């Protein structure tokens, strides 16, 4: 393996790790926000938001890192994504801004209703836009010379709406796991009940997406239905095992495993999907190798980004360790007692 191939593989790995950490960390964050839309008790809603108050900012830094890696290491991918997915990307960013503003304003406002709605809708909009982006990435879109050529609405299809539903349900499922982990009493009991329903809905949506994917992507169909099907079948089996672990955790009312099982479900599904799309960054025309920057650029980026990775991972882990324990107050920044 020459230096260029090694650097390309390394930066693909960094991009994949950044995306995975964003999905599993900000996923439960968005899921809790979605769940606030169906909660009537203001104290419960306050506790739900307080459970996120110490972690939600850092969760989104992985999305920023992903953007930086794509911009520097794979500029053609960055350009194609913004050209082909401009509207859902803008919707996602606007939704993230909405929920960030609402989170801070609600804390100080005497009229919390409007900020509750903005926070919940911002969380829902971010989750759905990410699901639309996922559906579009699976289907692919036409490019010429690395530039997008279409009417700008290729991403809005029945399949992408289905993936948006699946991602939204999955994020809400992670949110219930987080609330079981962070709350007690009636609030925790409610999360157990919601989680069982969301698990069934998420698995059903995921199975439907899985069944339809080969008909929307010829490359994936060739991998899944051909001689190379074994590793992808193993990934699917791992996802099924993760779903069964999550179901067991809910039925046995375990406190940690509903959340951990859902993270495992998302991780196995993510690995299977990314492996299925490779070597394409944008199906059917742009591969990771074709989209990579010059070796000098990839080497230069090591000096700026590589030292950040262990720092970010350590900070995220330390943050969750410091703010572990149950939430017993609806006020942000207070009421979390370390176990």
Secondary structure by P-SEA (a helix, b strand, c coil): ccaaaaaaaaaaaaaaaaaaaaaaaaaaaaaaaaaccccccaaaaaaaaaaacccccccaaaaaaaaaaaacccaaaaaaaaaacaaaaaaaaaaaaaaaaaaaaaaacccaaaaaaaaaaaaaaaaaaaaaaaaaaabbbbbccccccccccccccaaaaaaaaaaaaaaaaaaaaaaaaccccaaaaaaaaaaaaaaaaaaaaaaaaaaacccccaaaaaaaacccaaaaaaaaaaaaaaaaaaaaaaaaccccaaaaaaaaaaaaaaaaaaaaacccccccccccccccccaaaaaaaaaccaaaaaaaaaaaaaaaaaacccccccccccccccc
